[in-house]
Every structure is written in C-alpha cells, then in structure tokens.
Amino acid sequence: MQFSRNPPKHLRKRLSMFLLYILVAYVLLLVVTRLLEHRVIFFPDYPGRLEGDWHPRTLAPEDVWLTASDGTRLHAWWIPNVNAKFTFLAFHGNASNIANRAPAYEFLRDTPANVLALEYRGYGHSEGKPSETGLYLDAEAAYQYLVSTKGLDPKSILSFGQSLGTAVAAHLAAHRVVGGLILEAPFPSASRVASKIFWFLPGLTLLVHSQFDTQSELKQITAPILVVHCTQDSVLPFQFGLEVYDAARSPKHFLRINGDCHEESSLIAPAQYRSALKEFIVSLDLPE
C-alpha cells in the first residue's frame, strides 16, 4: 500500500484556515491590548483614588493648586524645611496618590530639603485624565511654580522620580535646567517594559503608543544622576536600573539596595539611602 506524501487537498485547506484564524485572533488580541493600554499603564484608582491621610502631622504639607498649560487644574503638596538649601520636585509612581507616600516625602524633607510633591492629572485631587503628554505638562507646571512663584534658582531644584515618575523626572531634566536627577526604580522605556511583561505577545511593542523613553531622554541630560534600585524589585526588575544607569551620561552614581522593594528603598534601607543621597548632593554644584 502506498501513501501520498502530501495531505489531501481538503486537509491542507483546513490547516490553512486554522492558521489564518489563529493569526486573526492574535492580531485582534494585540489591538485590544493597545486599546486598553491606558488602563494597563495608569492606576489612579488603585487601591483608592483618595485613599490615605491627606493631613499627615509629620509633614504638615501646604496644599498647592497649579494650572497646566492646557488648563488642567492640579493638586500638589508643598513641604517646606527651614534649613533647606535645595528642593526636591517629586514625581510618584503609578498607583495611588501622594497621600500614600508621606513617609517617602518625610525622608526627602529631612535631608534637609523642601519638597514639592506633584499629583498627576487624574490622580488624587487633580483634575483631568492621565496620559504621557499630560504628565509632562504637569511636570512643567510644577517646575514653573517653583521657579516663578517660589522664586527658586533652577539649579537648586532636584528632579526626583519613582517608578513611572522616573520617566517624568527624566523628561523634565532633559528639557529644563535642574541641579540633579534622582531615579528610584527606573525603566528604560515603555516598550522595554511591555516586552518584559508581555513576552508572550511578540509584536506588541510595535503597537505601544506611550513611549516614556527614559533611555533616549538621558542622552540630553547633563545634570548629575543618581539611580536607585532594589535587587529584588518584583515590579521593575533590577536589570532595568542597570540599563538606565548604563545609558546615562557622567557624572552618574548607582545605589544598589539589597532587598525586596519597589518604591520603598528609603523605608527598608534608610541609613544606606540617606548616606548615598547626601554624598550625591554634596557633589552637586548647587547655588549658595
């Protein structure tokens, strides 16, 4: 008995249709993922948009209201320190709000420094809907407040970002004069994160609209940079911090925090972080 080396025509047709269905389904999956990108990137309502203590006694923050260039009204905390010689412009991470990050701002204030903690559009009490372009406009509004309203020397402003906020902090430092840039738990770009998290969806990075391309922004930044990353970061892997550091121009410094944390470096290793931060600040050319 002889068997044909080629499958029957109807089987070949079924196989072709099956592969076509898989391809169409995959493309649809990529498109749906792209359409839901906004929900994947921004988490202003997790665990709760207004959750947290909005009047922490340890900070006694002053409520500040800003208006971005597109008219969006923004909320921020001004946390002064009478002994401050510089000011942190702080951009928080993805989920929740500034009220849930009071310990981090207390750590920064006690450097000693002033802190302006910005609440992005769509987060906390700020109006609007978050977007990459919108967050950059928010950062610009906060910067202008410090320079124009507070009368600060731009070189006395340190752009500080955590997680998602590192992309905002880096973008600001690439386009405005700052005394230094601190990136805690950074990532190279949105597409790099997508390729890491959604490794099972090849081609997704081609559809990512949001760039948050810190790696490219670093080419334009001349201010000194401090990169801080936890070795067991379960959200943005330690490798991302190394990639960001490698892409940065000198002078640059890297602080390795041994432990399982993401935006909590100042909580799990306060002494180590404080020492490295003060050493970094001493190296800066800050105005008297």
Backbone as a ProteinNet text record, in pm:
[ID]
protein_1_A
[PRIMARY]
MQFSRNPPKHLRKRLSMFLLYILVAYVLLLVVTRLLEHRVIFFPDYPGRLEGDWHPRTLAPEDVWLTASDGTRLHAWWIPNVNAKFTFLAFHGNASNIANRAPAYEFLRDTPANVLALEYRGYGHSEGKPSETGLYLDAEAAYQYLVSTKGLDPKSILSFGQSLGTAVAAHLAAHRVVGGLILEAPFPSASRVASKIFWFLPGLTLLVHSQFDTQSELKQITAPILVVHCTQDSVLPFQFGLEVYDAARSPKHFLRINGDCHEESSLIAPAQYRSALKEFIVSLDLPE
[TERTIARY]
86.4	0	88.9	54.9	131.9	52.3	125.5	62.9	115.9	27.7	68.8	153	259.5	344.1	276.1	182.9	111.8	-26.8	-68.8	-202.4	-307.8	-425.7	-534.6	-559.2	-612.9	-635.7	-724.5	-829.2	-921.6	-855.5	-756.7	-685.4	-593.7	-527.2	-440.6	-521.6	-641.3	-727.1	-768.2	-803.6	-842.2	-726.6	-607.4	-489.6	-462.9	-476	-453.9	-554.6	-681.6	-785.4	-761.1	-715.5	-688.2	-577.3	-471.4	-360.9	-405.8	-492.8	-545.7	-626.6	-710.5	-790.5	-701.1	-594.2	-500.8	-436.3	-397	-334.3	-430.9	-553.3	-654.2	-682.3	-695.5	-722.5	-607.7	-485.1	-368	-362.9	-390.1	-391.8	-499.1	-616.7	-723.2	-681.6	-610	-561.5	-466.5	-377.3	-283.7	-358.2	-458.3	-536.2	-610.5	-673.5	-744.9	-648.3	-530.9	-429.5	-389.7	-376.2	-342	-453.1	-577.8	-690.5	-701.4	-658.2	-664.9	-533.9	-443.5	-311.2	-321.3	-414.3	-430.2	-454.6	-537.8	-568.9	-453.2	-369.5	-255.3	-145	-129.8	-20.8	-54.5	-175	-209.7	-309.7	-281	-368	-404.5	-471.2	-504.2	-606.2	-682.7	-787.8	-751.1	-624	-582	-485.1	-508.8	-626.5	-749	-728.3	-838.4	-785.8	-859.1	-807.1	-778.3	-863.3	-844.8	-806.4	-760.4	-719.5	-594	-583	-463.5	-492.2	-390.4	-400.7	-360.3	-455.2	-428.5	-380.8	-370.3	-319.8	-222.3	-115.6	-20.6	51.6	45.6	107.1	258.2	317.2	463.1	514.6	426.2	466.4	410.1	287.2	216.1	227.7	186.9	202.8	105.5	146.3	59.9	0.1	-131.8	-196.1	-167.4	-125.9	-94.9	-177.7	-231.2	-308.4	-238.3	-215.3	-144.9	-235.6	-202.7	-276.1	-178.3	-194.4	-107.7	-138.9	-50.5	-65.8	-191.1	-247.6	-371.3	-495.5	-476.9	-588.7	-626.2	-558.9	-590.4	-545.7	-635.4	-606.1	-543.8	-431.4	-352.8	-334.7	-326.6	-302.8	-160.2	-99.7	35	51.1	153.1	189.7	320.1	321.2	445.9	487.5	603	652.6	783.5	778.9	899.8	988.4	1114.5	1210.4	1290.3	1288.1	1352.1	1502.6	1560.4	1705.4	1742.2	1642.7	1665.1	1752.5	1841	1921.3	1884.7	1796.4	1751.3	1612.1	1551.7	1413.4	1398.9	1335	1300.5	1166.9	1164.9	1039.5	1008	910.5	888.1	773.7	804.3	706	688.5	568.6	545.9	523.9	509.9	490.9	348.7	318.3	194.9	67.3	53.6	-72.8	-87.4	-213.1	-247.3	-213.6	-173.2	-161.4	-50.8	-36.4	69.9	40.9	-87.3	-121.2	-68.7	-50.6	1.3	154	216.2	362.6	427.2	354.9	404.9	541.3	564.8	696.2	812.3	791	897.1	926.9	822.7	842.8	904.8	871.6	933.5	1083.3	1118.2	1259	1333	1272.2	1335.3	1346.2	1240.7	1240.9	1351.5	1376.6	1474.2	1618	1639.3	1775.6	1872.3	1843.6	1713.4	1687.9	1558.5	1520.5	1372.8	1335.7	1193.9	1148.7	1019.3	964.8	836.6	828.9	702.4	660.5	556.4	507.1	387.9	406.8	303.1	207.5	80.4	-21.2	-58.2	-33.7	-62.9	-211.3	-240.1	-380	-448.5	-570.8	-645.3	-614.3	-515.5	-477.9	-518.5	-556.2	-586.5	-690.3	-657	-748.7	-729.5	-633.7	-609.2	-716	-745	-845.1	-783.4	-867.9	-819.2	-803.6	-744.1	-722.1	-574.6	-509.6	-365.8	-329	-217.4	-158.6	-11.3	68.6	211.5	234.9	173.9	190	138.2	25.2	-32.9	58.9	122.1	212.9	332	379	489.5	446	321.9	269.3	254.9	214.9	200.9	337	439.6	574.6	621.7	592	630.9	561.3	432.8	358.7	419.6	457.9	518.6	654.6	731	862.7	847.2	753	731.2	684.4	608.8	564.8	686.6	780	898.4	984.8	998.4	1084.6	1017.4	892.2	824	757.1	682.4	609.6	698.8	775.4	863.8	996.9	1027.1	1149.6	1277.2	1270.7	1388.8	1483.8	1610.3	1711.3	1693.3	1680.1	1661.3	1766.4	1888.4	1995.4	1975.5	1881	1853.7	1740.3	1688.6	1579.3	1635.1	1597.9	1638.5	1515.1	1521.4	1409.8	1415.7	1312.4	1310.4	1191	1216.8	1108	1116.9	1000.1	991.3	909.5	962.1	889.5	841.2	711.1	659.4	709.1	721.2	766.8	909	989.8	1126.7	1127.7	1031.8	1023.3	985.9	897.6	856.3	973.2	1042.7	1156.8	1267.6	1292.7	1396.8	1358.7	1232.9	1187.2	1204.6	1169.7	1186.3	1333.8	1419.9	1563.1	1625.1	1563.8	1615.3	1576.7	1473.3	1422.8	1430.7	1464.3	1476.4	1602.3	1651.1	1770.8	1734	1805.2	1789.1	1927.3	1934.1	2063.1	2105.4	2009.1	2039.5	1914.3	1934.2	1824.2	1839.3	1733.7	1733.7	1624.3	1661.6	1568.2	1563.4	1450.9	1433.8	1343.6	1397	1326.3	1284.8	1382.7	1350.9	1336.8	1296.6	1285.9	1331	1387.9	1441.1	1335.2	1221.8	1115.5	990.9	878	752.8	758.8	821	829.6	915.9	1018.6	1105.2	1026.5	944.2	860.6	760	699.4	600	661.3	783.4	848.5	884.1	903.9	937.6	812.9	708.1	586.4	504.7	491.5	410.3	500.5	594.7	690.6	620.5	499.8	425.3	344.2	359.6	288.5	388.6	463.5	559.5	487.6	548.8	487.1	412.8	389.8	315.3	388.7	520.8	597.2	580.1	544	522.4	393.8	303.9	175.6	169.6	275.3	275.2	278	176.2	167.5	251.3	236.7	314.1	460.6	547.4	690.1	762.1	744.9	817	961.5	1026	1157.3	1270	1288.5	1393.3	1531.6	1552.6	1682.7	1725.2	1630.5	1661.1	1676.9	1592.5	1599.8	1736.3	1792.9	1920.2	2033.1	2021.4	2124.3	2131.4	2021.8	2015.9	2041.3	2051.8	2064.3	2211.2	2243.6	2381.1	2393.5	2281.6	2284.2	2329.7	2397.7	2438.4	2317.1	2337.6	2227.2	2259.1	2158.4	2166.9	2056.4	2094.5	1998.2	1992.4	1870.8	1850	1759.6	1800.8	1716.5	1737.2	1626.6	1631.7	1661.4	1741.6	1783.8	1669.2	1569.3	1457.6	1327.6	1337.8	1219.8	1130.6	1010.3	918.5	833	839.3	760.2	844.2	956	1050.6	1185.3	1229	1348.3	1474	1562.4	1689.3	1766.9	1755.1	1823.7	1786	1661.3	1617.2	1697.4	1721.4	1800.2	1940.7	2000.2	2133.9	2134.6	2029.7	2021.2	2009.1	1930.5	1916	2049.4	2117.1	2246.7	2347.7	2350.6	2445.3	2418.5	2291.2	2254.8	2281.1	2296.9	2315.1	2455.9	2465.9	2595	2655.4	2784.6	2851.9	2836.4	2838.6	2858.4	2731.6	2749.8	2637.4	2677.3	2578.7	2602.6	2492.3	2526.4	2428.3	2423.8	2303	2283.7	2206.5	2269.5	2209.8	2153.8	2022.3	1956.8	1926.4	1988.2	1964.4	1834.4	1738.5	1611.3	1496.1	1380.4	1258.7	1178.9	1187.9	1115.9	1104.3	1016.6	999.6	1019.7	921.3	935.9	969.3	1009.7	1027.1	1172.8	1264	1406.3	1437.1	1373.4	1400.1	1340.6	1251.1	1188.8	1266.2	1318.8	1388.2	1537.8	1594	1736.6	1758.8	1695.3	1703.7	1845.4	1924.4	2059.6	2146.2	2139.8	2218.3	2175.8	2046.1	1991.7	2029.8	2012.7	2042.3	2188.8	2275	2419.1	2453.5	2399.6	2427	2367.6	2248.9	2182.5	2260.3	2305.9	2382.9	2516.1	2578	2704.1	2682	2570.8	2536.5	2511.8	2439.2	2406.1	2530.4	2621.6	2747.3	2826.4	2811.8	2886.7	2825.4	2704	2635.3	2682.7	2667.1	2701.6	2575.5	2532	2410.1	2440.7	2346.7	2368.7	2374.2	2449.5	2462.1	2333.7
-119.9	0	123.4	219.5	342.6	458.1	544.8	663.4	787.6	879.6	1004.6	1086.1	1143.7	1226.3	1359	1400.3	1525.1	1495.3	1571.5	1550.3	1586.1	1530.4	1562.7	1712.6	1755.8	1898.4	1958.5	1884.3	1940.4	1956.1	1867.5	1881.4	2002.6	2023.9	2140.6	2268.4	2267.1	2385.4	2412	2303.8	2319.8	2372.8	2320.1	2364.7	2512.4	2552.4	2692.6	2782.9	2740.1	2819.7	2827.6	2717.1	2714	2814.3	2813.2	2906	3050.5	3070.4	3204.4	3252.9	3164.6	3201.1	3239.8	3162.4	3191.6	3329.3	3357.4	3485.7	3601.2	3586.6	3691.5	3712.8	3602.6	3611.6	3682.2	3652.4	3713.4	3863.1	3899.6	4041.5	4115.1	4052.9	4113.6	4130.5	4031.8	4039.6	4157	4177.2	4289.2	4421.9	4428.5	4551.9	4584.4	4482.7	4503.7	4550.3	4488.5	4528.1	4673.3	4713	4852.6	4946.6	4908.2	4993.2	5008.2	4904.3	4907.3	4954.3	5003.6	5044.5	5145.5	5239.5	5342.5	5280.3	5175.1	5110.4	5025	4980.4	4897.7	4983.3	5106.4	5192.9	5272.2	5329.5	5419.7	5354.7	5367.6	5310.2	5415.1	5522.7	5628.2	5586.5	5482.7	5440.5	5315.8	5277.8	5159.3	5201	5160.3	5086.7	5176.4	5308.7	5404	5541.6	5614.3	5742.6	5841.7	5845.1	5940.1	5871.4	5749.6	5675.8	5737.9	5731.6	5782	5900.5	5946	6058.5	6186.2	6273.8	6397.3	6510.4	6483.6	6585.7	6521.7	6459.5	6392.5	6492.5	6468	6560.4	6565.5	6454.4	6452	6539.5	6573.8	6656.4	6798.2	6810.8	6938.4	7005.7	6936.1	6992.4	7106.3	7195.2	7303.7	7263.1	7272.4	7240	7349.7	7306.1	7398.6	7359.3	7457.9	7431.4	7496.4	7416.6	7461.9	7446.2	7516	7500.9	7470.5	7354.6	7316	7403.6	7401.5	7487.3	7457.3	7337.2	7303.8	7330.4	7396.5	7434.5	7335.9	7221.6	7120.3	7167.8	7157.2	7201	7085.8	7113.9	7010.5	7041.7	6936.1	6949.2	6904.1	6969.7	6931.9	6964.4	6906.3	6938.3	7016.6	7127.9	7199.6	7167.3	7104.6	7059.6	7132.6	7241.3	7321.4	7269.8	7307.9	7282.2	7411.3	7467.8	7597.5	7591.9	7472.4	7458.3	7416.9	7416.3	7367.5	7461.9	7401.4	7475.6	7435.9	7337.4	7292.1	7232.8	7198.5	7148.2	7026.7	6924.2	6806.7	6832.9	6817.5	6816	6669.2	6618	6473.4	6425.6	6322.6	6259.4	6114.1	6081	5948.6	5840.1	5717.5	5602.6	5591.4	5476.3	5459.1	5461.2	5367.7	5352.9	5454.4	5477.4	5556.1	5704.9	5770.6	5915.6	5962.4	6095.3	6148.4	6120.9	6109.6	6086.9	5952.5	5857.5	5726.5	5720.1	5833.7	5834	5932.1	5965.1	6059.2	6018.6	5889.7	5852.1	5883.4	5867.2	5896.9	6046.4	6128.6	6273.4	6321.8	6253.6	6286.2	6257	6146.7	6110.4	6218.3	6264.3	6367.2	6499.9	6538.6	6666.1	6671.5	6556.7	6552.7	6547.6	6568.5	6560.9	6665.2	6795.1	6862.9	6928.5	6936.5	6995.9	7031.4	7120	7141.7	7032.3	7003.8	6904.2	6958.9	6954.6	6979.7	6846.6	6786.7	6655.7	6678	6648.5	6673.2	6555.9	6588.7	6487.6	6498.8	6391.6	6394.7	6415.9	6461.7	6474	6337.4	6338.7	6214.4	6136.7	6183.8	6117.6	6206.9	6142.9	6218.9	6327	6450.6	6562.8	6637.7	6597.4	6666.5	6631.9	6727	6706.6	6636.6	6606.8	6553.7	6403.4	6359.2	6217.5	6196.4	6098.3	6080.8	6036	6085.3	6045.5	6082.1	6027.2	6057.9	6207.2	6262.4	6404.7	6489.2	6447.5	6520.7	6525	6412.3	6408.6	6501.5	6513.1	6604.4	6749.7	6780.6	6915.3	6943.8	6842.7	6857.9	6889.6	6818.5	6840.6	6981.6	7027.8	7163.7	7267.5	7244	7337.6	7344.2	7229.1	7224.6	7295.1	7273.9	7337.7	7489.6	7537.1	7680.6	7742.4	7665.4	7713.9	7739.6	7646.6	7662	7779.1	7794.7	7899.9	8036.8	8043.8	8173.2	8217.7	8127.3	8164.8	8160.4	8053.4	8041	8113.6	8149.9	8224	8144.7	8014.3	7930.3	7934.3	7924.1	7907.2	7767.2	7754.1	7621.4	7519.8	7567.2	7475.2	7421.1	7480.3	7431.3	7329.2	7296.3	7200.8	7064	6962.5	6825.3	6749.9	6700.4	6625.8	6482.7	6443.9	6314.3	6232	6111.3	6026.6	5885.7	5825.4	5686.1	5608.6	5495.8	5408.6	5485.5	5492.2	5568	5711.6	5766.5	5904.3	5927.6	5820.6	5839.8	5888.8	5842.5	5887.8	6035.1	6077.4	6218	6304.6	6257	6330.7	6345.5	6238.9	6242	6335.1	6332	6420.3	6566.8	6598.6	6735.9	6776.2	6688.3	6718.2	6731.5	6667.6	6675.3	6806	6872.9	6993.7	7119.3	7104.4	7220.1	7207.6	7320.9	7321.7	7273.7	7173.8	7125.9	7099.7	7095.2	7072.4	6927	6835.5	6692.9	6612.3	6484.4	6393.7	6265.5	6228.1	6103.5	6013.3	5893.6	5797.3	5672.4	5652.4	5535.7	5433.8	5315.5	5208	5251.7	5291.8	5337.2	5222.5	5257.6	5161.6	5232	5158.7	5221.2	5287.7	5219.2	5270.9	5185.7	5237.5	5162.5	5035.2	5042.5	4924	4816.3	4857.8	4761.6	4690.4	4765	4704.7	4609.3	4652.1	4568.6	4437.5	4444.9	4323.4	4228.4	4284.8	4202.8	4138.7	4218.7	4169.2	4082.6	4130.3	4058.5	3986.8	3910.2	3840.4	3741.6	3699.2	3601.5	3666.3	3799.4	3870.5	3940.8	3865.3	3929	4023	4140.3	4239.2	4346.6	4325	4422.5	4555.4	4550.2	4673.8	4766.1	4708.8	4791.2	4872	4830	4897.4	4987.4	4985.9	5067.5	5214.9	5287.4	5429.7	5513.2	5485.7	5558.9	5519.3	5618	5591.4	5587.5	5692.9	5704	5657.2	5713.7	5666.8	5734.4	5691.8	5747.9	5727.7	5614.1	5581.6	5686.8	5735.1	5838.6	5975.2	6002.8	6132	6151.3	6043.1	6051.2	6107.3	6093	6144.1	6296.1	6360.3	6506.2	6565.3	6479.1	6527.6	6544.6	6664.7	6693	6701.9	6710.3	6717.6	6583.2	6585	6460.1	6372.8	6241.6	6147	6043	6015	5906.8	5807.2	5681.7	5575.1	5484.8	5458.9	5375.2	5258.5	5136.3	5021.9	4907.6	4843.2	4727	4600.9	4514	4393.7	4296.6	4296.7	4204.3	4277.7	4378.6	4454	4363.9	4337.9	4247	4319	4450.3	4528.2	4564.8	4629.9	4665.2	4603.9	4502.4	4427.4	4512.8	4467.2	4533.7	4561.6	4472.6	4487.9	4619.6	4661.9	4788.6	4905.7	4903.2	5008.9	5014.4	4897.5	4890.8	4943.7	4912.1	4959.6	5111.3	5166.2	5311.9	5375.8	5318.5	5371.1	5367.4	5258.3	5246	5349	5385.4	5481.6	5626.3	5650.1	5786.4	5837.9	5968.8	6034.1	6061.7	6071.2	6106.5	6256.5	6298.7	6218.4	6142.9	6020.5	5937.1	5844.6	5803.9	5718.3	5613.1	5497	5389.4	5340.2	5334.7	5283.7	5153.5	5047.4	4914.4	4886.5	4865	4832.4	4683	4609	4465.5	4438.6	4384.6	4355.3	4354.7	4320.7	4312.2	4440.8	4531.3	4657.4	4718.5	4816.4	4886.3	5036.1	5102.5	5244.3	5263	5156.8	5161.5	5160	5200.8	5196.9	5275.2	5391.7	5474.8	5416.2	5319.3	5256	5133.1	5054.4	4931.8	4953.3	5060.7	5088.7	5239	5300.7	5446.8	5499.8	5431.5	5480	5474.5	5363.6	5348.2	5450.9	5465.7	5560.1	5703.3	5738.9	5874.3	5908.8	5814.6	5836.8	5860.5	5775.5	5788.6	5917.4	5953.5	6074.5	6198.8	6201.9	6317.2	6328.2	6214.3	6213.7	6266.5	6227.3	6273.5	6423.9	6472.9	6614.8	6699.5	6651.2	6723.4	6742.1	6646.5	6653.2	6749.2	6799.2	6884.6	7029.9	7101.8	7243.2	7323.9	7316.9	7385.3	7530.2	7622.5	7764	7780.2	7878.4	7906.1	7969.9
0	0	0	-82.6	-91.1	-31.8	40.7	99.6	29.5	7.2	-56.8	40	-13.5	71.2	106.4	27.6	51	107.4	209.4	266.1	163.1	175.9	83.8	78.8	-30.5	-53.2	54.8	96.7	195.8	332.1	362.9	489.2	487.1	370.1	356.8	371	317.5	324.9	469.9	541.8	681.9	766.1	738	811.8	785.5	659.3	623.3	693.3	695.2	760.5	910.8	969.1	1112.3	1147	1066.7	1089.6	1069.6	971.4	946.4	1065.7	1122.1	1238.8	1357.5	1375.5	1485.3	1465.3	1341.4	1310.9	1335.7	1288.4	1307.4	1456.3	1530.9	1674.3	1746.3	1704.1	1767.1	1738.3	1614.7	1578.4	1657.6	1671.1	1749.8	1896	1948.6	2085.5	2102.1	2004.5	2009.5	2003.3	1918.1	1903.4	2032.9	2093.6	2219.6	2328	2332.5	2430	2409	2283.1	2250.6	2294.9	2272.1	2309.9	2461.1	2534.2	2680.3	2743	2659.7	2707.9	2821.3	2809.4	2911.8	3049.1	3052.7	3180.4	3229.8	3138.1	3175.9	3237.6	3188.8	3231.9	3356.7	3362.3	3472.3	3568.2	3699.8	3802.6	3908	3868.6	3965.3	4070.5	4042.4	4135.6	4215.8	4214.3	4290.1	4400.2	4525.7	4573.3	4591	4591.7	4602.3	4567.7	4485	4436.9	4549.4	4651.1	4760.2	4890.6	4879.6	4999	5058.9	5191.6	5257.6	5347.5	5419.4	5511.4	5438.3	5414.2	5340.5	5430.8	5560.3	5652.9	5752.1	5702.9	5792.3	5883.1	6012.5	6108.2	6095.5	6053.8	6043.7	5929.2	5835.3	5721	5728	5773.9	5773.8	5637.5	5531.5	5396.6	5369.3	5283.2	5238.1	5103.6	5091.3	4964.7	4862.1	4745.2	4636.1	4514.6	4446.2	4324.1	4206.9	4104.5	3984.8	3863.3	3757.9	3632.5	3521.2	3457.6	3346.6	3225	3127.1	3009.7	2929.3	2945.9	2874.1	2958.9	3073.7	3157.9	3266.7	3273.9	3375.5	3513.5	3609.8	3746.5	3824.1	3886.7	3954.2	4102	4179.9	4323.4	4355.3	4452.5	4495.2	4642.9	4702	4840.4	4839.5	4911.6	4936.2	5079.6	5093.8	5224.4	5251.6	5326.2	5347.2	5460	5453.1	5559.9	5577.8	5696.2	5720.4	5695.7	5699.5	5680.1	5536.7	5449.4	5312.9	5230.5	5151.6	5055.3	4912.3	4901.2	4769.7	4784.2	4671.7	4672.2	4582.9	4635.8	4555.5	4485.1	4354.8	4279.7	4258.2	4334	4343.1	4254.7	4175	4086.6	4131.5	4177.7	4236.4	4131	4179.8	4092.2	4041.6	3985.6	3910.7	3994.8	4084.2	4156.8	4269.6	4310.1	4426.7	4410.9	4521.4	4521.9	4616.1	4631.4	4717.2	4865.6	4901.1	5041.8	5092.3	5003.8	5042.6	5038.4	5015.4	5006.2	5103.7	5207.8	5307.7	5365.6	5398.1	5453	5358.6	5228.2	5131.3	5129.6	5137.8	5137	5267.8	5376	5504.9	5498.8	5435.9	5419	5339.7	5231.1	5147.1	5221.6	5291	5364.8	5468.5	5532.9	5640.9	5591.5	5463.3	5406.4	5464	5483.3	5479.2	5342.5	5307.3	5179.9	5181.1	5089	5062.2	4967	4966.7	4874.4	4812.8	4680.5	4611.9	4552.6	4611.2	4566.3	4474.1	4347.6	4247.6	4234.2	4218.8	4190.3	4043	3966.6	3823.4	3795.1	3677	3633.4	3640.5	3691.2	3703.9	3829.9	3908.1	4032.9	4151.3	4262	4382	4355.6	4396.8	4381.5	4249.5	4169.5	4043.1	3940.1	3855	3751.4	3630	3530.9	3403.9	3399	3291.1	3264.7	3232.3	3293.7	3272.5	3131.3	3085.6	2957.7	2963.9	2876.3	2878.5	2856.6	2752.6	2724.2	2839.4	2897.3	3008.5	3129.3	3160.9	3275.6	3255.9	3132.7	3104.7	3124	3085.3	3106.5	3255.9	3331.5	3476.5	3539.9	3496.5	3549.5	3518.2	3398.9	3359.2	3446.6	3477.3	3562.1	3702.3	3755.6	3888.5	3888.7	3783.4	3771.2	3765.5	3683.7	3671	3802.5	3879.2	4010.6	4100.3	4100.3	4184.2	4138.9	4008.6	3955.2	3960.7	3917	3905.8	4035.3	4100.1	4221.8	4345.5	4360.4	4476	4456.2	4332.6	4304.6	4324	4301.9	4323.3	4204.4	4232.6	4129.1	4069.9	3937.2	3876.5	3919.2	3945.4	3985	4126.8	4200.4	4335.6	4336.2	4217.1	4204.2	4166.8	4243	4212.7	4163.3	4041.8	3983.3	4035.2	4109.6	4177.1	4129.9	4081.7	4034.5	4088.7	4106.8	4149.3	4047.3	4001.4	3909.4	3786.5	3762	3648.4	3651.8	3772.5	3787.5	3741.4	3727.6	3680.2	3535.1	3455.6	3316.8	3311.5	3402.4	3408.9	3456.3	3559.4	3613.6	3509.7	3434.4	3332.3	3217.8	3178.1	3070	3110	3234	3281.1	3280	3329.6	3335.7	3197.2	3098.6	2961.6	2893.3	2946.5	2879.9	2965.9	3091.5	3180	3264.9	3313	3397.6	3537.5	3586.3	3723.9	3781.6	3913.2	3977.1	3975.6	3969.8	3970	3942.3	3915.1	3882	3962.8	4037.7	4114.7	4060.5	4020.8	3962.5	4049.2	4116.4	4203	4134.6	4108.3	4038.4	3897.6	3815.8	3680.8	3581	3459.2	3349.5	3221.4	3127.2	3005.8	2918.9	2897.4	2811.6	2830.2	2781.7	2791.3	2709.1	2591.6	2506.4	2570.7	2644.1	2713.6	2823.7	2894	2998.2	2935.5	2823.2	2755.5	2709.4	2655.8	2606.7	2721	2840.7	2956.3	3016.5	3035.6	3099.1	3003.7	2878.1	2779.6	2678.4	2730.5	2645.5	2551.4	2591.5	2513.3	2401.3	2385.7	2279.2	2188.1	2108.4	2016.8	1922.1	1901.4	1813.3	1889.6	2021	2099.3	2107.6	2117	2131.4	2011	1897.1	1777.7	1788.9	1878.5	1892.8	2016	2097.2	2218.3	2180.2	2223.3	2191.6	2287.4	2416.3	2516.5	2507	2508.2	2493.4	2628.4	2707.7	2834.4	2814.8	2713.8	2669.9	2747.5	2869.6	2954.9	2893.7	2832.8	2774.5	2671.7	2592.6	2494.1	2559.6	2659.3	2727.5	2794.6	2844.1	2916	2829.2	2698.5	2607.6	2611.3	2653.4	2654.9	2793.3	2893.2	3031.2	3069.2	3112.4	3155	3306.7	3376.6	3523	3580.6	3695.2	3761	3792.8	3788.7	3804	3910.7	3993.9	4091.3	4060	4036.2	4009.7	4132.4	4180	4298.3	4259	4292.4	4256.3	4355.2	4389	4477.4	4396.8	4452.6	4379.9	4355.5	4445	4431.9	4397.4	4314.7	4272.8	4188.3	4236	4166.3	4062.3	4058.5	3962.8	3841	3864.3	3758.2	3795.4	3724.4	3763.5	3776.3	3863.1	3890.2	3761.1	3663.8	3537.1	3468.5	3485.5	3425.3	3481	3612.4	3673.9	3616.6	3594.6	3536.9	3393.4	3318.4	3179.7	3174.7	3265.3	3272.3	3310.6	3408.6	3451.4	3337.2	3264.8	3153.3	3044.2	3026.5	2921.6	2962.4	3092.7	3142.9	3117	3102.9	3086.5	3223.9	3229.7	3355.1	3379	3506.2	3627.5	3666.7	3708.2	3747.3	3860.9	3939.5	4055.3	4061.5	4114.2	4126	4269.8	4325.7	4461.9	4455.3	4497.3	4499.4	4638.1	4644.8	4771.5	4771.4	4859.5	4867.8	4941.7	4870.2	4934	4836	4887.5	4807.8	4827.2	4731.7	4741.3	4602.3	4592.2	4464.4	4486	4546.2	4579.2	4727.1	4793.5	4939	4982.8	4897.5	4931.5	5058.4	5073.1	5190.4	5317.2	5301.4	5417.7	5463.8	5368.8	5408.4	5431.6	5375.8	5395.6	5410.2	5511.1	5525.6	5545.8	5627.5	5654.9	5529.2	5457	5334.6	5229.5	5214.8	5116.1	5153.8	5280.7	5327.2	5305	5334.7	5316.6	5170	5082.4	4939.9	4883.4	4930.4	4882.4	4923.2	5047.3	5093.9	5020.3	4995	4919.1	4777.2	4718.2	4583.7	4584.2	4683.2	4690.7	4712	4794.4	4817.5	4688.4	4597.8	4471.8	4371.4	4399.1	4305.2	4315.2	4207.4	4203.4	4233.8	4359.9	4399.5	4437.1	4411.5	4446.9	4598.1	4641.5	4785.6	4839.3
[MASK]
++++++++++++++++++++++++++++++++++++++++++++++++++++++++++++++++++++++++++++++++++++++++++++++++++++++++++++++++++++++++++++++++++++++++++++++++++++++++++++++++++++++++++++++++++++++++++++++++++++++++++++++++++++++++++++++++++++++++++++++++++++++++++++++++++++++++++++++++++++++++++++++++

